[in-house]
Amino acid sequence: NIQFNEEVSHFPAGNMLWGRVESFKQLFQFPFKLYLFPPEKKQLDGTIMHAIERSWIQIAEYNGYTYKEIE
């Protein structure tokens, strides 16, 4: 099981990132349903889109990969 911290300090806001498909394999293998992704209506938090946006780094690290910020 993937464990998440209550506070995630780093995440690629807007999902602008490069990564190896293998590093995120759980996201690509999960049987998501379209109804889980409602149209974005400026929700502040609490949607599956926001959860995925904040989990890229933790999932990659769980799979043995690292990340690097590029400014």
Secondary structure, 3 states (H helix, E strand, C coil): CCCCCCCCCCCCHHHCCCCCHHHHHHHHHCCCCHHHCCCCCCCCCCCHHHHHHCCHHHHHHHCCCCCCCCC
